[in-house]
């Protein structure tokens, strides 16, 4: 059954098939259980995204600090291989 009426779905469903990101997922619960699981997963994904963005920002800051240690107008020389030294 396909419906947008959440109250109706909560009353008649005992499992939910959800199409998410091009994949079908089976939830063996009523609509309220499905919604709670989905909300929890969405929050976990948001928290993970925020953490990754903080890590990226920190790495970019470190990169800028390291780049600032190089003399102005010059790039750091390429590393020599041990057999070239």
Secondary structure, 3 states (H helix, E strand, C coil): CCCCCHHHHHHHCCCEEEEECCEEEEECCCHHHHHHHHHHHHHHHHHHHHHHHHHHHHHHHHHHHHHHCCCCCCCCCCCCCHHHC
